[in-house]
Amino acid sequence: MTYLEAGVVGLLQGVSEMFPVSSLGHSVLIPALVGGSWAKDLNVARPESPYLAFIVGLHVATALALIIYFWRDWVRVVRGLFSSIRYREIYTVDQKLAWMLVLATIPVGLAGLAFEHTFRVVFGQAKWAAFFLIVNGVILVSTEKVRRRSSLAADHATAREREHAELVAVGRRRTSEPQAARLREQAAVEVGDRRLATLPFASAVLIGSAQILGLLAGISRDGVTMCAGLWRGLSREDAARFAFLLATPVILAAGALKLPDLAGPLGNGIHGQILLGSVLSGVGAYLSVRFLVRYLRNRTLIPFGVYCLIFGVLSLAYLTLIK
């Protein structure tokens, strides 16, 4: 693996992991489309693939970026979990949200342990990745086109609650604009947590289970999770935030499981490339989630769906008819 390959894949993985366009799908397709040494060196379906270990290892950097961005949320969630265990209660917003995240993560964790190898070997080929990228685009576009009334109403309610909370947070305080912005953002997050805490546990588990589809190269874990949240009546803003919170433990666990592989024979000769890819992946993920949290407050998933449809169709046509 060259430094150029590692840098491109690292940045691509970090950015596309947060965007609902499938990082794994792009990590499979790009080397296949470029061809040559890229297709040979960067083959995720190959048995004992160093490339797979490299990609999944990058997830640690991506997860750290998510933890840094949402650090206040995770401090409250962890405190809520421990206080719930200590006092044997689920009463506060933080306690409810903590258990929602725990329960919603279990299905994809079990599925990943049981079927990750099968999904990778059978569906880790470039043509399958292109096909599932098309499927991902259909899911994103169709979900936005036929959203439930409860989800559409939640968009308006969320916007009103956020505006009210931001006004109350700043009030008549004499603060600088950066301080005011932080106060508004913190207030919006706290109100968002209260909304998410009203979600039934069964709905949270159902939304979390949608992440299983993300094991398929070409299907975006964050994308299908957001869509599942919209189908359960969440606003687009809350669905996106819940998806990012759900993704953090899954991405971190997947990366941590592959770290021993990178420290062993599969990582020989590519430690510098791993470091470069990890740094670019972390930076890309942080900037992406920062952008998306704001973007999805009042914009749709349709542009991402259209992109997946176009890129998927062109890739499948090239791989089938030309290459």
The 8 nearest C-alpha neighbors of each residue, nearest first, counted from 0:
[[1, 40, 4, 269, 5, 2, 272, 41],
 [2, 0, 4, 3, 5, 272, 269, 6],
 [1, 3, 5, 272, 4, 6, 0, 275],
 [2, 4, 6, 1, 5, 7, 0, 8],
 [5, 3, 1, 7, 2, 6, 8, 0],
 [6, 4, 2, 276, 8, 3, 272, 7],
 [7, 5, 276, 9, 3, 4, 8, 2],
 [6, 8, 4, 10, 9, 5, 11, 3],
 [7, 9, 11, 5, 6, 10, 12, 4],
 [10, 8, 276, 280, 6, 12, 11, 7],
 [11, 9, 280, 279, 13, 7, 12, 8],
 [10, 12, 8, 14, 9, 13, 15, 7],
 [13, 11, 22, 9, 15, 10, 14, 16],
 [12, 14, 280, 284, 283, 10, 16, 11],
 [13, 15, 283, 284, 11, 16, 12, 287],
 [14, 16, 22, 18, 12, 17, 13, 11],
 [17, 15, 22, 13, 14, 12, 18, 21],
 [18, 16, 15, 14, 288, 287, 284, 19],
 [17, 19, 15, 20, 16, 14, 287, 221],
 [20, 18, 222, 219, 221, 21, 17, 303],
 [19, 21, 219, 18, 15, 307, 303, 22],
 [22, 20, 219, 24, 217, 218, 23, 19],
 [21, 23, 15, 16, 12, 25, 24, 26],
 [24, 22, 26, 216, 25, 21, 27, 217],
 [23, 25, 217, 216, 21, 128, 27, 22],
 [26, 24, 28, 22, 27, 23, 29, 21],
 [25, 27, 23, 24, 28, 29, 22, 8],
 [28, 26, 24, 25, 125, 29, 23, 30],
 [29, 27, 25, 31, 125, 30, 26, 32],
 [28, 30, 32, 31, 25, 26, 27, 33],
 [31, 29, 38, 37, 33, 32, 28, 34],
 [30, 32, 38, 34, 28, 29, 33, 125],
 [33, 31, 29, 34, 30, 28, 314, 318],
 [32, 34, 30, 31, 29, 37, 35, 38],
 [35, 33, 38, 31, 32, 37, 30, 36],
 [36, 34, 37, 38, 39, 33, 30, 31],
 [35, 37, 39, 38, 40, 34, 41, 30],
 [38, 36, 30, 40, 35, 39, 34, 41],
 [37, 39, 34, 30, 31, 41, 36, 35],
 [40, 38, 36, 37, 41, 42, 35, 34],
 [39, 41, 37, 36, 38, 42, 0, 50],
 [42, 40, 50, 38, 37, 39, 30, 43],
 [41, 43, 44, 45, 40, 39, 38, 50],
 [42, 44, 51, 45, 50, 48, 41, 123],
 [45, 43, 120, 123, 42, 119, 46, 124],
 [44, 46, 48, 43, 42, 47, 120, 51],
 [47, 45, 48, 44, 120, 43, 49, 42],
 [48, 46, 45, 49, 265, 51, 52, 44],
 [47, 49, 45, 50, 51, 46, 43, 52],
 [50, 48, 265, 52, 51, 53, 47, 266],
 [51, 49, 53, 48, 52, 41, 43, 54],
 [52, 50, 43, 54, 48, 53, 49, 55],
 [51, 53, 49, 55, 50, 54, 257, 56],
 [52, 54, 50, 56, 51, 55, 49, 57],
 [55, 53, 51, 57, 56, 52, 50, 58],
 [54, 56, 254, 58, 57, 52, 53, 51],
 [55, 57, 254, 53, 58, 54, 257, 52],
 [58, 56, 277, 54, 55, 59, 60, 53],
 [57, 59, 61, 254, 55, 56, 60, 250],
 [58, 60, 254, 62, 251, 57, 61, 56],
 [59, 61, 281, 63, 58, 57, 62, 277],
 [62, 60, 58, 281, 64, 59, 63, 284],
 [61, 63, 65, 59, 251, 247, 64, 60],
 [64, 62, 66, 60, 65, 61, 67, 59],
 [63, 65, 285, 67, 61, 62, 281, 66],
 [66, 64, 62, 68, 63, 67, 69, 247],
 [65, 67, 63, 69, 70, 64, 68, 62],
 [68, 66, 70, 64, 65, 69, 63, 285],
 [67, 69, 65, 66, 70, 64, 285, 289],
 [68, 70, 66, 72, 67, 71, 65, 73],
 [71, 69, 67, 73, 66, 72, 68, 74],
 [72, 70, 74, 73, 69, 75, 68, 67],
 [71, 73, 75, 69, 70, 74, 76, 188],
 [74, 72, 76, 70, 75, 71, 77, 69],
 [73, 75, 71, 77, 72, 76, 70, 78],
 [74, 76, 78, 72, 73, 77, 79, 93],
 [75, 77, 73, 79, 97, 93, 78, 74],
 [78, 76, 80, 79, 74, 75, 73, 81],
 [79, 77, 75, 81, 76, 80, 82, 74],
 [78, 80, 94, 93, 76, 82, 77, 81],
 [81, 79, 77, 83, 97, 78, 94, 82],
 [80, 82, 84, 78, 83, 79, 85, 77],
 [81, 83, 85, 79, 84, 80, 86, 78],
 [84, 82, 88, 80, 87, 81, 86, 85],
 [85, 83, 87, 81, 82, 86, 80, 88],
 [84, 86, 82, 83, 87, 81, 88, 80],
 [85, 87, 83, 88, 84, 82, 81, 89],
 [88, 86, 84, 83, 85, 89, 82, 81],
 [87, 89, 83, 86, 90, 84, 94, 82],
 [90, 88, 94, 83, 95, 91, 87, 98],
 [89, 91, 88, 94, 95, 92, 83, 93],
 [92, 90, 94, 93, 89, 95, 79, 96],
 [91, 93, 95, 94, 196, 193, 96, 90],
 [92, 94, 79, 96, 76, 91, 95, 75],
 [95, 93, 79, 97, 91, 89, 80, 92],
 [94, 96, 92, 98, 97, 93, 89, 196],
 [95, 97, 99, 93, 94, 98, 196, 92],
 [98, 96, 76, 94, 100, 80, 99, 95],
 [99, 97, 101, 100, 95, 96, 102, 94],
 [98, 100, 96, 102, 97, 101, 103, 203],
 [99, 101, 103, 97, 98, 102, 104, 245],
 [102, 100, 98, 104, 99, 103, 97, 105],
 [101, 103, 99, 104, 105, 100, 98, 204],
 [102, 104, 204, 207, 100, 101, 203, 105],
 [103, 105, 101, 102, 106, 207, 107, 100],
 [104, 106, 108, 102, 103, 107, 109, 101],
 [107, 105, 109, 108, 208, 104, 110, 103],
 [108, 106, 110, 211, 109, 105, 111, 104],
 [107, 109, 105, 111, 106, 110, 104, 112],
 [108, 110, 112, 106, 111, 107, 113, 105],
 [111, 109, 107, 113, 112, 108, 114, 106],
 [110, 112, 115, 108, 109, 113, 114, 107],
 [111, 113, 109, 110, 114, 115, 108, 116],
 [114, 112, 110, 111, 109, 115, 116, 117],
 [113, 115, 117, 111, 116, 110, 112, 118],
 [116, 114, 111, 118, 117, 119, 112, 113],
 [117, 115, 119, 118, 114, 120, 113, 112],
 [118, 116, 114, 120, 119, 115, 121, 122],
 [117, 119, 115, 122, 121, 116, 120, 114],
 [120, 118, 123, 116, 117, 122, 121, 44],
 [119, 121, 44, 117, 123, 118, 122, 116],
 [122, 120, 118, 119, 117, 123, 124, 44],
 [121, 123, 118, 119, 124, 127, 120, 215],
 [124, 122, 119, 44, 120, 121, 216, 43],
 [123, 125, 127, 122, 126, 128, 44, 27],
 [124, 126, 128, 28, 127, 27, 129, 31],
 [127, 125, 129, 128, 124, 315, 130, 318],
 [126, 128, 130, 129, 125, 124, 122, 131],
 [127, 129, 217, 125, 216, 24, 131, 126],
 [130, 128, 311, 132, 126, 127, 315, 131],
 [131, 129, 127, 133, 132, 128, 126, 311],
 [130, 132, 217, 134, 133, 128, 129, 218],
 [131, 133, 217, 135, 129, 311, 134, 130],
 [134, 132, 308, 311, 136, 131, 130, 135],
 [135, 133, 131, 137, 132, 136, 138, 130],
 [136, 134, 132, 138, 218, 133, 137, 131],
 [135, 137, 304, 307, 308, 133, 139, 134],
 [136, 138, 134, 140, 135, 139, 141, 133],
 [139, 137, 135, 141, 136, 140, 142, 134],
 [140, 138, 304, 136, 142, 137, 141, 300],
 [139, 141, 301, 137, 143, 304, 142, 138],
 [142, 140, 144, 138, 143, 139, 137, 145],
 [143, 141, 139, 145, 144, 140, 146, 138],
 [142, 144, 140, 146, 141, 145, 139, 301],
 [145, 143, 141, 142, 146, 140, 301, 139],
 [146, 144, 142, 143, 141, 147, 140, 148],
 [147, 145, 143, 142, 144, 148, 150, 230],
 [148, 146, 150, 149, 145, 151, 230, 232],
 [147, 149, 151, 150, 152, 146, 232, 153],
 [148, 150, 232, 152, 147, 151, 153, 233],
 [151, 149, 232, 153, 233, 234, 147, 148],
 [152, 150, 148, 154, 153, 149, 147, 234],
 [151, 153, 149, 154, 150, 155, 148, 156],
 [152, 154, 234, 150, 156, 151, 155, 157],
 [155, 153, 234, 157, 151, 152, 156, 158],
 [154, 156, 158, 152, 157, 153, 159, 151],
 [157, 155, 153, 159, 158, 154, 160, 152],
 [156, 158, 160, 154, 155, 159, 153, 161],
 [157, 159, 161, 155, 156, 160, 162, 154],
 [160, 158, 156, 162, 161, 157, 163, 155],
 [161, 159, 157, 163, 162, 158, 164, 156],
 [160, 162, 187, 164, 158, 163, 159, 157],
 [163, 161, 165, 159, 160, 164, 158, 166],
 [162, 164, 160, 166, 165, 161, 159, 167],
 [165, 163, 161, 167, 166, 162, 186, 168],
 [164, 166, 183, 168, 162, 163, 167, 186],
 [167, 165, 163, 169, 164, 168, 170, 162],
 [166, 168, 170, 164, 165, 169, 163, 186],
 [169, 167, 165, 166, 170, 182, 164, 183],
 [168, 170, 166, 167, 172, 179, 171, 165],
 [171, 169, 167, 172, 166, 168, 165, 173],
 [170, 172, 169, 173, 167, 174, 166, 168],
 [173, 171, 170, 174, 169, 179, 168, 175],
 [172, 174, 171, 175, 169, 170, 179, 176],
 [175, 173, 172, 178, 179, 176, 169, 177],
 [174, 176, 178, 177, 179, 173, 180, 172],
 [175, 177, 179, 178, 180, 174, 181, 173],
 [178, 176, 180, 179, 175, 181, 174, 182],
 [179, 177, 181, 175, 180, 176, 174, 182],
 [180, 178, 176, 182, 181, 177, 174, 169],
 [179, 181, 177, 183, 178, 182, 176, 184],
 [182, 180, 184, 178, 179, 183, 185, 177],
 [181, 183, 179, 185, 180, 184, 168, 186],
 [184, 182, 165, 180, 186, 181, 185, 168],
 [183, 185, 181, 187, 186, 182, 180, 188],
 [186, 184, 188, 182, 187, 183, 181, 189],
 [185, 187, 183, 189, 188, 184, 164, 165],
 [188, 186, 161, 184, 190, 185, 189, 191],
 [187, 189, 191, 185, 186, 190, 192, 184],
 [190, 188, 192, 186, 191, 187, 185, 193],
 [189, 191, 193, 187, 192, 188, 186, 194],
 [190, 192, 188, 194, 189, 193, 187, 195],
 [193, 191, 195, 189, 194, 190, 196, 188],
 [192, 194, 196, 190, 191, 195, 92, 189],
 [193, 195, 191, 192, 196, 197, 190, 198],
 [194, 196, 192, 197, 198, 193, 191, 237],
 [197, 195, 193, 198, 194, 96, 92, 95],
 [196, 198, 195, 194, 199, 193, 95, 92],
 [197, 199, 196, 195, 200, 202, 203, 194],
 [200, 198, 202, 201, 197, 203, 196, 99],
 [201, 199, 203, 202, 99, 204, 198, 102],
 [202, 200, 204, 199, 203, 205, 198, 206],
 [201, 203, 205, 199, 204, 200, 206, 198],
 [202, 204, 200, 206, 205, 201, 103, 99],
 [205, 203, 103, 207, 201, 202, 206, 208],
 [204, 206, 202, 208, 207, 203, 201, 209],
 [207, 205, 203, 227, 208, 209, 204, 224],
 [206, 208, 103, 204, 209, 205, 210, 104],
 [209, 207, 205, 210, 206, 106, 211, 107],
 [208, 210, 211, 207, 206, 224, 212, 223],
 [211, 209, 220, 213, 208, 212, 207, 107],
 [210, 212, 107, 213, 209, 214, 208, 110],
 [213, 211, 210, 214, 215, 209, 218, 220],
 [212, 214, 220, 218, 210, 215, 211, 219],
 [215, 213, 212, 211, 216, 115, 118, 111],
 [216, 214, 213, 218, 212, 217, 118, 122],
 [215, 217, 24, 128, 23, 218, 123, 214],
 [216, 218, 24, 132, 131, 128, 21, 215],
 [219, 217, 213, 135, 21, 215, 216, 131],
 [220, 218, 21, 222, 213, 19, 20, 221],
 [219, 221, 213, 210, 222, 223, 224, 218],
 [220, 222, 224, 219, 19, 242, 223, 225],
 [223, 221, 19, 219, 225, 224, 220, 226],
 [222, 224, 226, 225, 220, 221, 209, 227],
 [225, 223, 227, 221, 226, 222, 209, 242],
 [226, 224, 238, 228, 222, 223, 227, 239],
 [225, 227, 223, 229, 228, 224, 142, 230],
 [228, 226, 224, 230, 206, 229, 225, 223],
 [229, 227, 238, 225, 231, 226, 230, 233],
 [228, 230, 233, 226, 232, 231, 227, 150],
 [231, 229, 227, 228, 232, 226, 147, 146],
 [230, 232, 228, 229, 233, 227, 202, 150],
 [233, 231, 150, 149, 229, 230, 228, 234],
 [234, 232, 229, 150, 228, 238, 231, 237],
 [233, 235, 154, 153, 150, 237, 236, 238],
 [234, 236, 238, 237, 239, 295, 233, 154],
 [237, 235, 296, 239, 234, 238, 295, 240],
 [236, 238, 240, 234, 239, 235, 241, 233],
 [239, 237, 228, 225, 235, 241, 236, 240],
 [240, 238, 242, 236, 237, 225, 241, 235],
 [239, 241, 237, 243, 242, 238, 244, 236],
 [240, 242, 244, 238, 243, 239, 237, 245],
 [243, 241, 239, 245, 240, 244, 221, 224],
 [244, 242, 246, 240, 245, 241, 239, 247],
 [243, 245, 241, 246, 242, 247, 240, 100],
 [246, 244, 242, 243, 247, 241, 100, 248],
 [245, 247, 243, 249, 244, 248, 250, 242],
 [246, 248, 62, 250, 249, 244, 245, 251],
 [249, 247, 251, 250, 246, 252, 245, 62],
 [250, 248, 252, 246, 251, 247, 253, 104],
 [249, 251, 253, 247, 58, 252, 248, 62],
 [252, 250, 248, 59, 62, 254, 249, 253],
 [251, 253, 255, 249, 254, 250, 248, 256],
 [254, 252, 250, 256, 251, 255, 249, 55],
 [253, 255, 56, 58, 59, 55, 251, 257],
 [254, 256, 252, 258, 257, 253, 251, 59],
 [255, 257, 253, 254, 258, 252, 259, 260],
 [258, 256, 260, 254, 255, 259, 52, 56],
 [257, 259, 261, 255, 260, 256, 56, 262],
 [260, 258, 262, 261, 257, 263, 256, 255],
 [261, 259, 263, 257, 258, 262, 265, 52],
 [260, 262, 266, 258, 263, 259, 265, 52],
 [261, 263, 259, 260, 266, 258, 264, 265],
 [264, 262, 260, 261, 265, 266, 259, 267],
 [265, 263, 267, 266, 262, 260, 261, 49],
 [266, 264, 49, 263, 261, 267, 260, 52],
 [265, 267, 261, 264, 269, 262, 263, 268],
 [268, 266, 264, 269, 265, 270, 263, 261],
 [267, 269, 270, 266, 271, 272, 0, 265],
 [268, 270, 272, 271, 266, 267, 273, 0],
 [271, 269, 273, 272, 268, 274, 266, 267],
 [272, 270, 274, 273, 269, 275, 268, 2],
 [271, 273, 269, 275, 2, 270, 274, 5],
 [272, 274, 270, 276, 271, 275, 277, 269],
 [275, 273, 277, 271, 272, 276, 278, 270],
 [276, 274, 272, 278, 277, 273, 6, 271],
 [275, 277, 9, 6, 273, 5, 279, 274],
 [278, 276, 280, 274, 57, 275, 60, 279],
 [277, 279, 281, 275, 280, 276, 274, 282],
 [280, 278, 10, 282, 276, 281, 277, 9],
 [279, 281, 13, 9, 10, 277, 283, 278],
 [282, 280, 60, 61, 284, 278, 64, 283],
 [283, 281, 279, 285, 284, 280, 278, 286],
 [282, 284, 13, 14, 280, 286, 281, 285],
 [283, 285, 13, 287, 14, 281, 282, 286],
 [286, 284, 64, 282, 287, 288, 283, 289],
 [287, 285, 289, 283, 284, 288, 290, 282],
 [288, 286, 284, 290, 289, 285, 14, 283],
 [287, 289, 291, 290, 285, 286, 292, 17],
 [290, 288, 286, 287, 292, 291, 285, 293],
 [289, 291, 287, 288, 293, 292, 294, 286],
 [292, 290, 294, 288, 293, 289, 295, 287],
 [293, 291, 289, 290, 294, 295, 288, 296],
 [292, 294, 291, 296, 295, 290, 289, 297],
 [293, 295, 291, 296, 292, 298, 290, 297],
 [296, 294, 298, 297, 293, 236, 292, 291],
 [297, 295, 236, 294, 293, 298, 235, 292],
 [296, 298, 295, 294, 299, 236, 235, 293],
 [299, 297, 295, 294, 296, 300, 235, 301],
 [298, 300, 301, 295, 297, 143, 302, 235],
 [301, 299, 303, 302, 139, 304, 143, 140],
 [300, 302, 304, 140, 303, 299, 305, 139],
 [303, 301, 305, 304, 300, 306, 299, 140],
 [304, 302, 306, 301, 305, 300, 307, 20],
 [305, 303, 136, 301, 139, 307, 140, 306],
 [304, 306, 308, 302, 307, 303, 301, 136],
 [305, 307, 303, 309, 304, 308, 310, 302],
 [308, 306, 136, 304, 310, 305, 309, 311],
 [309, 307, 133, 136, 305, 311, 306, 310],
 [308, 310, 306, 312, 311, 307, 313, 305],
 [311, 309, 307, 313, 312, 308, 314, 306],
 [310, 312, 129, 133, 314, 308, 132, 309],
 [311, 313, 315, 309, 314, 310, 308, 316],
 [314, 312, 316, 310, 315, 311, 317, 309],
 [315, 313, 317, 311, 316, 312, 310, 129],
 [314, 316, 312, 318, 129, 317, 313, 126],
 [315, 317, 313, 319, 314, 318, 320, 312],
 [316, 318, 321, 314, 315, 320, 319, 322],
 [319, 317, 322, 315, 316, 320, 321, 314],
 [318, 320, 316, 317, 315, 321, 322, 126],
 [321, 319, 317, 316, 318, 322, 315, 314],
 [322, 320, 317, 318, 319, 316, 315, 314],
 [321, 318, 317, 320, 319, 32, 316, 34]]
